[in-house]
Amino acid sequence: MNGIKSGDRVEIHLDEKFGDRSGWYRGVVTRIDPYSQHRCFYWVRLDDEAQAVLKTGEISVFNPKHIRKIE
């Protein structure tokens, strides 16, 4: 669908509902769990900088608009 696979470097977006923590954060896709024929949960292990801000090591992203592959 969006060409993202396990092991890819990505940026994930947290929108305004996350307040001062909104923005783009980098990490690596660790697994992809199918939800339906057209949607998946992307599990992302966050980089150290993102972990320090968000106080978590891994996050799941469901909305494909909130994840993008980085080259």
Order of alpha helices (4+ residues) and beta strands (2+ residues): beta-beta-beta-alpha-beta-beta
